[in-house]
Amino acid sequence: LPPDANPAWNEVFFFPLRLPPICDEIQLAILGGSQVLGTAILHLSQISSAGAELEEGTPGFLPCFGPSFLPFYGPRPDAARTPSTVSGHPPFVLQDTGVAYRGRVLLELSTHMGTLDRRQRDTIAPEDIARVQRHLPCRQFGLCGIFYSATMVPAGPELLRFELSLGNYGDAGDVTCKPAASVTPHGCPLFDGNRYHYLPWYGDKPVVAVTSSWEDAGHRWDALNLLRALCRRLVST
């Protein structure tokens, strides 16, 4: 990786893909030397379709994705920090299992039928970079979370807390973003008298908040929300 928090490769890679595929996953990895910093998976069943087999059925489409940001997850860079946390990048939620959000890559995947291209990599055309840059201006978003209860938590003498994060925003161990009130106060789990433990919040419900900056993808959200609302209306009628 370049010594930069926001590296830009602007490269295109070519690889063969046989259809129908034997495997359903395309696994991508970001490497720092020989170390795997983060991985992401694209499921072919979610980005392609074989179409309907019946006469006049729905036509299928070859694997395609983006251009869109794909989040990468990998081992925590600060393995020594072991508070119990809940963190993630929408729509993913990760628990404290030594895995954390490591970054994201603006990626586009397209499939073309024909003879095998002997090239392995190339540079992206400047006009394609300019086309994508128009959609990258960021705006601020706010997220507020209220914890009503914490039950069935692990027993132990260590204090327990929860953390809400979006990407690097809100991660108490990340120094690339401004600190946020994203962590609940520490608490000692109490035994419930049966078999589990809980945090004695009682009337105190911890509130956390994260302010983050992301590209405005409202044009995608609006279309998705409209389709979902239409589906709910059709099902209800």
Disulfide bonds with the S-S distance in Angstrom:
none
